[in-house]
C-alpha cells in the first residue's frame, strides 16, 4: 500500500478473513481526499474509475481485478437513504459511521487489526450489533434493518441482539422510503443464505417482512422447501412465500421490486402463469412425457424447480419424480417449418398456426408419433383434408 500511505483493508473482507470465509470483494480505505487517491493510483499505473467520487469512492483495476478505494468519511447530514459526507483522517470516526461492529474493523498492510468497537469479539460470539446507538444507525439508512437480518442469517449465533431488534421495530415505517432496487438486493441476499427460515420468521415477527414483502403469507412452504434440500435459489424461495394460485402477484412483484426481465419471467412461471398442470409425484410414463413436452425449450433445472415448489406447497415427496425428470429422454416435437415448406406450403404465419395445431395433436397422443407419422398428418392438413387447413402456394 505504498501508493496510498496509511491505507487499510476495511469492511467485509476483514470480517470474512477473521471468520475463515471467502470474500468476493476487497475494499480499501485511505486517509486522503478522493481526488488525491485517484491521482496516486493513476500515477502507479492503475486504471481508475470515479464510480462514486462524490461519496469518496473510486475503483482501481489491476490485472482485471477491481478494488474499491474510499476516503475516510464523516457524515454531515443523513435522511434515511443518502448521506452528505466530508473527508477525515480519523479512522475511528470513519469506523463509527459503519453499520455493525463486525463490519467496522480495518487491517493494515503489516497485519495490524484495528477494532474500535469489539467487532472481533462479536464475530466470535455470533453477535450482530449496531455500532453505537441502533436508532441512530437506522435513521441514517433504513436499509440497515434488512442488512441486519442478512448478517444475522450468515453470522448470528443464538438469540439476536435485543437492542437491535427493538430499534428495528421502531424503524419499520422508515422502510417505505427505500428504493425498490435496494430492497430487492437485500431480500435476494437473505433468501440466498443456506437456511433463511429463522431469519425470515424474525423479519415477520418484527413487522419488517410485511413492510417489504406484503404478499408473503406464512412460512410453511419455505420451511418445507429448505428441509427437503432444494437449491438456495432466491426466486424459488420467494415463490414459496407467496400463496399458491396467485399468479397475478408475480406481475405486481415485478413492478414493485423492479425485478429484471429474467427474474420476472422465472417467478411468473413458478407462480403458475402458464396454464400447465403441476408435477404430481406419481405421474405415469405417458403423463411424464406430456409434462416434459409441454416444457420443451425449458432447462431441466427449471422444471426441477417446479417440482421442488409443488412439494413445498403440498408436502408430497417428489424426490423420485425429480430423479425421473433428470434422467428423462425429453420428447421433442419432430417437425419444423421447413417440413411444411418441403410439402409445398406457402411461407407465412399460417405455417406456424398449423404446426401449433399439429403439436397439440402430437401431445394429445402421448408424444408417440414419429417424424414420418407427424409428416403424414401434416401433409393431410396442408392438403386440406378432413378437418385440415389448406396452405398450398
C-alpha positions in Angstrom: 0.0 0.0 0.0 3.0 2.3 -0.6 1.0 4.1 -3.3 -1.6 5.1 -0.6 0.3 5.8 2.7 -1.7 4.6 5.7 -4.3 2.7 3.6 -6.0 -0.3 5.2 -8.4 -3.1 4.1 -11.8 -2.5 5.5 -15.3 -4.0 6.0 -16.4 -7.3 4.7 -13.0 -8.7 3.5 -11.6 -8.1 7.1 -14.6 -9.7 8.7 -14.6 -12.7 6.4 -10.8 -13.2 6.8 -11.2 -13.4 10.5 -14.2 -15.8 10.1 -12.2 -18.0 7.7 -14.7 -17.4 4.9 -14.0 -16.5 1.3 -14.7 -12.8 0.4 -15.9 -11.8 -3.0 -14.6 -8.2 -2.8 -11.7 -6.3 -1.3 -12.4 -2.8 -0.1 -9.7 -0.3 0.9 -9.8 3.0 2.8 -7.2 5.7 2.9 -6.8 8.9 5.0 -6.6 11.0 1.8 -9.1 13.1 -0.2 -10.7 11.1 -3.0 -9.1 13.2 -5.7 -5.7 12.6 -4.3 -6.4 8.8 -4.0 -7.4 8.8 -7.7 -4.3 10.7 -8.7 -1.9 8.5 -6.8 -3.5 5.3 -8.2 -3.1 6.6 -11.7 0.5 7.6 -11.1 1.1 4.0 -10.0 -0.2 2.8 -13.4 -3.6 1.5 -12.4 -6.8 2.1 -14.3 -9.1 4.3 -12.1 -12.9 4.8 -12.5 -14.5 7.5 -10.5 -17.5 5.3 -9.6 -18.6 7.3 -6.6 -16.3 10.2 -6.3 -19.0 12.4 -4.6 -19.1 9.8 -1.8 -15.4 9.4 -1.7 -15.0 6.2 -3.7 -13.0 5.3 -6.7 -12.5 1.8 -8.3 -8.9 0.8 -9.2 -8.4 -2.1 -11.6 -5.2 -4.1 -11.8 -4.9 -7.4 -13.8 -8.7 -7.2 -14.3 -9.4 -7.2 -10.6 -11.4 -4.2 -9.3 -10.8 -2.8 -5.8 -12.9 0.0 -4.3 -10.9 2.6 -2.5 -12.7 5.1 -0.3 -11.6 8.2 1.5 -12.2 8.2 5.3 -15.5 10.0 5.9 -17.7 11.6 8.5 -21.4 12.2 8.0 -22.7 15.7 7.8 -26.3 15.0 7.0 -28.4 11.9 6.6 -32.0 11.4 5.5 -32.5 7.6 5.9 -31.4 6.9 2.3 -28.4 9.1 1.5 -25.7 10.9 3.4 -23.7 14.1 2.8 -20.2 13.5 3.9 -16.8 15.2 4.3 -13.4 13.7 4.4 -11.4 13.0 7.5 -8.2 11.4 8.6 -9.7 9.9 11.8 -10.0 6.1 11.4 -12.2 5.8 14.5 -14.6 8.5 13.2 -14.9 6.6 9.9 -15.5 3.3 11.7 -18.2 4.9 13.8 -20.3 5.6 10.8 -20.4 2.0 9.7 -23.4 -0.3 10.4 -22.3 -3.2 12.5 -19.4 -3.8 14.8 -18.3 -6.8 12.7 -18.1 -4.6 9.6 -16.2 -1.7 11.4 -12.7 -3.4 11.6 -9.7 -2.5 9.4 -6.5 -4.2 8.7 -3.2 -2.6 7.9 -0.6 -3.8 5.5 1.6 -5.1 8.3 -1.2 -7.3 9.6 -2.3 -5.0 12.5 -6.0 -5.2 13.2 -7.9 -2.1 14.2 -11.0 -2.9 16.1 -12.6 0.2 17.8 -16.0 -1.4 18.6 -15.3 -5.0 19.7 -16.1 -6.4 16.3 -13.7 -9.3 16.6 -15.3 -10.5 19.9 -18.8 -10.0 18.4 -17.8 -12.1 15.4 -16.5 -14.9 17.5 -19.7 -14.8 19.6 -22.0 -14.6 16.7 -23.4 -11.3 17.9 -24.6 -8.9 15.2 -24.7 -5.5 16.9 -25.0 -2.0 15.6 -22.1 0.4 16.0 -23.2 2.8 18.7 -26.9 3.7 19.1 -29.1 1.4 16.9 -31.8 4.0 16.3 -29.2 6.5 15.1 -27.6 3.9 12.7 -31.1 3.0 11.3 -32.1 6.6 10.9 -29.0 7.2 8.8 -30.0 4.5 6.4 -33.1 2.3 6.9 -31.7 -0.4 4.6 -29.6 -1.3 7.6 -32.7 -3.1 9.0 -32.6 -5.5 6.2 -28.8 -5.8 6.3 -29.1 -6.8 10.0 -31.2 -9.8 9.0 -28.7 -10.7 6.3 -25.8 -10.7 8.7 -27.8 -12.4 11.4 -28.5 -15.2 9.0 -24.9 -15.6 8.0 -23.0 -14.9 11.2 -25.5 -14.8 14.1 -25.5 -17.4 16.8 -28.2 -17.7 19.4 -30.8 -15.0 20.1 -30.5 -11.8 18.1 -29.3 -8.6 19.8 -32.3 -7.3 21.8 -31.5 -3.5 21.4 -31.1 -4.1 17.6 -34.4 -5.8 17.4 -36.2 -3.2 19.4 -34.7 -0.4 17.2 -35.7 -2.3 14.0 -39.3 -2.5 15.2 -39.3 1.3 15.7 -37.7 1.8 12.3 -40.3 -0.2 10.2 -42.2 2.9 8.9 -38.9 4.2 7.5 -38.6 1.2 5.2 -41.2 2.8 2.9 -38.6 5.4 2.0 -36.2 2.8 0.5 -35.9 2.3 -3.3 -37.2 -1.0 -4.7 -33.8 -1.9 -6.1 -32.1 -1.7 -2.7 -34.9 -3.7 -1.0 -34.7 -6.5 -3.6 -30.9 -6.6 -3.5 -31.1 -7.3 0.3 -34.0 -9.7 0.1 -32.1 -11.7 -2.5 -29.1 -12.0 -0.3 -31.2 -13.0 2.7 -33.1 -15.7 0.7 -29.8 -17.0 -0.7 -28.3 -18.0 2.7 -28.2 -21.7 3.3 -31.2 -21.6 5.7 -33.2 -18.4 5.8 -36.2 -19.7 7.7 -35.4 -18.4 11.2 -34.4 -15.1 9.8 -37.5 -14.7 7.7 -39.6 -15.7 10.7 -37.8 -13.0 12.7 -38.5 -10.5 9.9 -42.2 -11.4 10.1 -42.3 -11.1 13.8 -40.7 -7.6 13.8 -43.1 -6.3 11.0 -40.2 -6.0 8.5 -41.5 -8.7 6.2 -44.9 -7.2 5.9 -43.3 -3.8 5.1 -41.1 -5.1 2.3 -43.0 -8.1 1.1 -46.7 -7.8 2.0 -47.5 -10.6 -0.5 -45.9 -13.2 1.8 -48.4 -15.2 3.8 -46.8 -17.8 6.1 -43.5 -19.7 6.1 -44.7 -23.3 5.9 -43.8 -23.7 2.3 -40.4 -22.1 2.7 -39.7 -24.3 5.7 -40.6 -27.4 3.7 -38.5 -26.2 0.7 -35.4 -25.8 2.8 -35.9 -29.0 4.8 -36.2 -31.0 1.6 -32.8 -29.8 0.4 -34.0 -27.6 -2.5 -31.4 -25.3 -4.2 -30.7 -22.0 -2.4 -32.4 -20.1 -5.2 -33.8 -16.7 -4.1 -36.6 -16.7 -6.7 -37.7 -20.3 -5.8 -37.8 -19.3 -2.1 -39.6 -16.0 -2.9 -42.3 -18.0 -4.8 -42.6 -20.4 -1.8 -43.5 -17.4 0.4 -46.4 -16.3 -1.9 -49.7 -18.2 -1.7 -50.5 -20.7 -4.4 -52.7 -19.6 -7.3 -51.6 -16.0 -7.0 -50.0 -15.7 -10.4 -51.1 -12.0 -10.7 -48.9 -11.2 -7.8 -45.8 -12.1 -9.9 -46.6 -9.1 -12.1 -47.1 -6.8 -9.1 -43.8 -8.0 -7.6 -42.0 -7.4 -10.9 -43.2 -3.8 -10.8 -42.8 -3.1 -7.1 -39.4 -4.8 -6.6 -38.1 -3.8 -10.1 -37.2 -7.4 -10.9 -35.1 -7.9 -14.1 -36.9 -9.4 -17.1 -35.3 -12.8 -16.5 -36.2 -12.8 -12.8 -39.8 -11.7 -13.5 -40.3 -14.5 -16.1 -38.9 -17.1 -13.8 -41.0 -16.0 -11.0 -44.2 -15.8 -13.1 -43.5 -19.4 -14.4 -43.0 -20.7 -10.8 -46.2 -19.0 -9.6 -48.3 -20.6 -12.3 -48.7 -18.1 -15.1 -48.6 -20.8 -17.7 -51.8 -22.9 -17.8 -49.9 -26.2 -17.3 -50.6 -28.9 -14.7 -48.3 -29.1 -11.7 -45.9 -32.1 -11.5 -47.6 -34.8 -9.4 -45.4 -37.4 -7.5 -47.0 -40.5 -9.1 -47.2 -39.4 -12.7 -47.0 -42.3 -15.1 -44.8 -42.6 -18.1 -47.2 -41.2 -20.7 -48.1 -38.3 -18.5 -44.5 -37.6 -17.8 -43.7 -37.4 -21.5 -46.6 -35.0 -21.9 -45.5 -33.0 -18.9 -42.0 -32.6 -20.4 -43.2 -32.0 -23.9 -45.2 -29.0 -22.7 -42.0 -27.6 -21.3 -39.9 -28.1 -24.4 -37.2 -25.5 -24.5 -37.0 -25.1 -20.8 -33.8 -26.1 -18.9 -34.2 -29.3 -16.9 -33.2 -27.4 -13.7 -36.2 -25.0 -14.2 -38.5 -28.0 -14.4 -36.9 -29.4 -11.3 -37.7 -26.1 -9.5 -41.3 -26.6 -10.4 -41.3 -30.0 -8.7 -39.5 -28.5 -5.7 -42.1 -25.8 -5.3 -45.0 -28.2 -5.8 -43.6 -30.3 -3.0 -43.1 -27.3 -0.7 -46.7 -26.3 -1.3 -48.5 -29.6 -0.6 -45.8 -31.6 1.3 -45.9 -34.6 -1.0 -42.5 -36.1 -1.6 -41.3 -35.6 -5.2 -37.7 -36.8 -4.9 -38.4 -39.8 -7.2 -40.1 -37.5 -9.8 -37.1 -35.2 -9.7 -34.8 -38.1 -10.4 -37.0 -39.2 -13.3 -37.0 -35.7 -14.8 -33.2 -35.5 -14.5 -32.8 -38.9 -16.3 -35.6 -38.5 -18.8 -35.1 -38.5 -22.6 -37.1 -35.4 -23.3 -39.6 -35.8 -26.1 -39.1 -33.3 -28.9 -41.8 -32.3 -31.4 -40.5 -33.9 -34.6 -41.4 -31.3 -37.2 -40.2 -27.8 -38.1 -41.3 -25.1 -40.5 -39.0 -26.4 -43.3 -41.1 -29.7 -43.3 -44.2 -27.7 -44.3 -42.2 -25.8 -46.9 -40.9 -29.0 -48.4 -44.5 -30.2 -48.8 -45.3 -27.1 -50.8 -46.8 -24.9 -48.2 -46.6 -21.1 -48.9 -44.3 -19.2 -46.4 -46.2 -17.2 -43.9 -47.8 -17.2 -40.5 -50.3 -20.0 -41.4 -47.4 -22.4 -41.1 -46.9 -21.5 -37.5 -50.6 -22.0 -36.8 -50.8 -25.4 -38.4 -47.6 -26.6 -36.7 -49.1 -25.4 -33.4 -52.2 -27.4 -34.0 -50.1 -30.4 -35.0 -48.0 -30.1 -31.9 -51.2 -30.2 -29.8 -52.2 -33.3 -31.7 -48.8 -34.9 -31.1 -49.0 -34.1 -27.3 -52.6 -35.4 -27.1 -51.3 -38.7 -28.5 -48.8 -39.0 -25.7 -45.9 -37.7 -27.8 -45.6 -41.0 -29.5 -46.0 -40.1 -33.2 -42.7 -40.5 -35.1 -41.4 -38.0 -37.6 -42.9 -39.9 -40.5 -46.3 -40.2 -38.8 -46.3 -36.5 -38.0 -45.2 -35.6 -41.5 -48.1 -37.7 -42.9 -50.6 -35.8 -40.7 -49.0 -32.5 -41.7 -49.4 -33.4 -45.4 -53.1 -34.3 -44.8 -53.6 -30.9 -43.1 -51.7 -28.9 -45.7 -53.7 -30.6 -48.4 -57.0 -29.5 -46.9 -58.1 -33.0 -46.0 -60.8 -33.7 -43.4 -60.5 -31.1 -40.6 -57.4 -29.8 -42.3 -56.2 -26.3 -43.4 -55.1 -25.7 -46.9 -51.7 -24.0 -47.1 -51.0 -24.5 -50.7 -48.9 -21.9 -52.6 
